[in-house]
Amino acid sequence: TMKEYAFYLILSLLFVSVQAQEVSFTEYDLDNGLHVILHQDNAAPVITTSVLYHVGAKDELADRTGFAHFFEHLLFEGTKNIGRGEWFSIVSSNGGKNNAFTSNDYTYYYEVFPSNSLELGLWLESERMLHPVINQDGIDTQKDVIKEEKKVGEERPYGKVLDQVQENLFINHPYKKTVIGESDHLDAASLEEFIAFNKKYYVPNNAILVVAGDIQIDATKKMIADYFGAIPRGADVDRVTEQEDPITEAIEAKAYDSNIQIPMIVTAYRTPSIKSRDSKTLDMISTYLSDGNSSKLYRKVVDEKKMALEVGAINLSLEDHSMYIIYGLPLGETSLESIISEIDEEVVKIQEDLISEKDYQKLQNKFETNFVDSNSSVEGIANSLAEYYAFYKDTNLINSEIEIYRSISREEIQAVAKKYLNPNQRLVLDYLPESSK
């Protein structure tokens, strides 16, 4: 039929685009340890310049949380050659945009410019790395900004769920702390402590510079040498990673939120690093269980049984350990326990039987589509290149990671579910309205 023909045509086009998708890149190190990755794509006159600093919430002291996120703000304050508050107007008056974000593992800054402003993008990031101005005025300004951001975050319904999961799931590892940190830790810190943090982590040998888009490789290399070559190397970053003992009996916790009316039940498992193959398999399991309205959990618990407003499974992959989180919001009089038992039933099915060949194929198709999508913009490619190098020291995963997903069998999905997703290996968190205290 015509419909079938159209479907196969779309499939074949998708297959061709997956085949033709190779992301080319050049990478090298400067003498000061800065790792540089260049990706040339002259299709549109746009470039992204970005710097990933390998410092996140996990690198902070227990009584000085929030530093990495604080620096994400502070390093826009100005430098020796960029006046206070000028950063954003320089970017916008040159037709660009910029942003930054902080995670548990790293901080990422980027600009997107018309390609004739490549040199400006490089100059801005070299200024940030070489001589930011860190003084009490800037610190006081940004403290107020962050307190406001924290307040907004905490007033969002369910805004503290992830914080509560981390706090209860990790005992020793700094992942137990939130990325935004505690306000009183920032208040207690001296100017010298902020300067020391900057000197330790915001150095070329702890950074990755990515330039992607409408560039010429040789000309870009020369500019990078001019702007970044003379920045002095920092001391080697010594990371202490606390290992966690496996969870062998369920951890039970309750938390209260004054901004919600409907409780939430969360089960969370501590799972292996993003670098492990098992983490990729858990990505597939979470997609199988809860990606979209046709997924197993949604169809059963929300559509058919009408027990929940929403259910979901997420594999939050991090550098040292990951968190596998399943959650549900009950509908009407449904108890939190009954939602857990419905969810557990679906997990047990994966552990006891191979998923169907049809579901397996559907999963593979989803991962192919995501792979194509994530490499569809220069901005996305730049972020992926930086992350693959930071976490895996293997930048070419931008092309080959899909092969790992393709090679994960139904048997492996079953084995990984059996290994990690058992009731005695998890946190069970009742996240409740304040009014139910």
Secondary structure, DSSP 8 states (H G I E B T S, - for coil): -HHHHHHHHHHHHHHHHHHTT----EEEE-TTS-EEEEEE-TTSSEEEEEEEES--GGGS-TTSTTHHHHHHHHTTS-BSSS-TT-HHHHHHHTT-EEEEEE-SS-EEEEEEEEGGGHHHHHHHHHHHHH-B---HHHHHHHHHHHHHHHHHHHHSTTTTHHHHHHHHH-SSSGGGS-SS--HHHHHH--HHHHHHHHHHHSSGGGEEEEEEES--HHHHHHHHHHHHTTS-----------------S-EEEEEEETT-SS-EEEEEEEEE-TTSHHHHHHHHHHHHHHSSTTSHHIIIIIIIS--EEEEEEEEE--SSEEEEEEEEEE-TT--HHHHHHHHHHHHHHHHHS---HHHHHHHHHHHHHHHHHHTSSHHHHHHHHHHHHHHHS-TTHHHHHHHHHHH--HHHHHHHHHHH--GGGEEEEEEEEGGG-
